[in-house]
Amino acid sequence: MKLAPRGIYLDHGATTPVDPEVLEAMLPFLQEEFGNPSSLHVPGRRARAAVEKARARVARLIGASPEEIVFTSGGTESDNLALFGTAFDRRFPTSVGESRGHIITSQIEHPAVLQSCRHLEELGYRVTYLPVDRTGRIAPEAVAEAIAEDTLLISIMFANNELGTLQPIREIGETARAQGIPFHVDAVQALGKVPLNLKELPVDMLSLSAHKIYGPKGIGALYVRSGLEVSPVGRGGHQERGLRPGTENVPGIVGFGKACELAARDWERNQKHLWALRERLLRVREELPAVRLNGHPTQTVPSTVNLCFMYVDGLTLQLNLSERGIYIATGSACTSGSLEPSHVLKALGLSDQAAFSSVRFTLGKDNTVEEMDYVVEQVKEVVEMLRLVTAPEDIGKCDENCPCLWEGVG
Ligand SMILES: Cc1ncc(COP(=O)(O)O)c(C=O)c1O
C-alpha cells in the first residue's frame, strides 16, 4: 500500500485536524470580522450574531437550549468550572476540621477532573473515587451506595479517553436526580460519537471540546442545565452569563459551531465508517496470539481501540510504528511522557507489565479500510520482531485469564 504523504494518523483521541469547512467558516473572523461581540456598533453586532449562531449549533447537537451553553477554552476548563463552580456554590457550613461537602467521581476520570478533585480535597471537601470492572465500567449501584447526606456533586465521564468504554450515564443520572444531586458528565470523548440528547438524559452539566471533533484547539463549552446554580471560577466581565468572563474567542467559537453542525450532518456516515474501521483493525487479534482488548466489547465509542500486546513494550511498539509512518499513542496525550503506568489501565486491575504493553489507536473519519489492513500487517511484523527476544515460547497459551495480565499474580 502507498502511504498517505502524512502517514496514517491514528491518534484522534489526542486531537483531530481542523475540517476544511470549519477553517473556511473561521477565516473571516480572523481577518475582516474582528469585532468584539460586546461592542454595540455594527462590527460588534456581527461578531455577536456569529457567536449566537454557533451557540445554537452546539446546543442543537446535544439537545440543549442555546442559553444553556457556556463557551470556555476547552474540556479542561469546562471540567474545572463544573467541579469548582458547584463545590463553591454549595459548600456546607463547617466547624474547623469538618468536611465542606462530598463529591463522587471515578478512578478513571481525565486529569482535568481528578486533579480538580484532589485540589478540592486540599480545600476540605471529601471525594469518593469509584472503582471500575475489568472493562472499565462503573456499577450504577456503587454510585447509589456512595451517596451521603453531604454529597453535592456526582461527576462521571461519558466515554473514557484511553479505553473508549461508555458509562451507564442514564442510570447514574436517574440516581442523582432522585436524590437532587447535580450530575456532571465529561463528554469530551463522546461528542459526535454517541447520541447525546439532553432533553431526555438526566445530566445537569456536560463538558465539551472542539478539537476532538475536527474543530480548533482552545475552545469548548460547558452545558449548564437551566436553573442550576454554578459559581464563576474566574472573575471579570459579564460575558457568558458571568460564568466565564473574558472577551470571547470568536473564531474558535465559530469553528466549534461549524464542527458541531458537521458532526450532526455526517453522523450516520461517520458511525458506519468508524465501526467498519474498528472491526477491521481488531482483526489483528486473529493475526497474533496474546492480544487483549482493554475496554468493553460493545459499550464503547467505535473510534477507540486500546490493545495490550503481551510481552511487548508499548512505547517501543509506538516508536517503531512511528518510524513506519503510523501514529498511535501509549495512553492519552495528557499522560504521555509519564513513567508511571496509566491510572486507567491500573484501575482495570491490569499488572504494570500489561499496562506498559498497551497502546491506543484512535480512529478518525478520514482513515480508510485499506489503512487498517496495512496497520494490521505492520503491527504484526513489529510485534513478532519484538517478541522474538521478549516472549516465552508458550505465549500462544496466554489468554484473558493469563496471570501475567493481572495485578498481584504472575
Ligand atoms: C475525557 C477528556 N476530558 C477532558 C479533556 C481535556 O480537553 P481539552 O484538551 O479541550 O482541554 C480531554 C482531552 O484529551 C479528554 O479526553
PDBQT file of the ligand as one rigid body, heavy atoms in Angstrom, charges set to zero:
ROOT
HETATM    1  C1  LIG A 501     -12.125  12.931  28.612  1.00  0.00    +0.000 C 
HETATM    2  C2  LIG A 501     -11.397  14.223  28.432  1.00  0.00    +0.000 A 
HETATM    3  N1  LIG A 501     -11.698  15.268  29.207  1.00  0.00    +0.000 NA
HETATM    4  C3  LIG A 501     -11.086  16.452  29.086  1.00  0.00    +0.000 A 
HETATM    5  C4  LIG A 501     -10.106  16.647  28.149  1.00  0.00    +0.000 A 
HETATM    6  C5  LIG A 501      -9.443  17.981  28.036  1.00  0.00    +0.000 C 
HETATM    7  O1  LIG A 501      -9.904  18.682  26.920  1.00  0.00    +0.000 OA
HETATM    8  P1  LIG A 501      -9.065  19.916  26.334  1.00  0.00    +0.000 P 
HETATM    9  O2  LIG A 501      -7.901  19.335  25.615  1.00  0.00    +0.000 OA
HETATM   10  O3  LIG A 501     -10.041  20.604  25.413  1.00  0.00    +0.000 OA
HETATM   11  O4  LIG A 501      -8.698  20.754  27.491  1.00  0.00    +0.000 OA
HETATM   12  C6  LIG A 501      -9.736  15.589  27.307  1.00  0.00    +0.000 A 
HETATM   13  C7  LIG A 501      -8.645  15.750  26.330  1.00  0.00    +0.000 C 
HETATM   14  O5  LIG A 501      -7.962  14.827  25.973  1.00  0.00    +0.000 OA
HETATM   15  C8  LIG A 501     -10.406  14.343  27.442  1.00  0.00    +0.000 A 
HETATM   16  O6  LIG A 501     -10.091  13.289  26.686  1.00  0.00    +0.000 OA
ENDROOT
TORSDOF 0
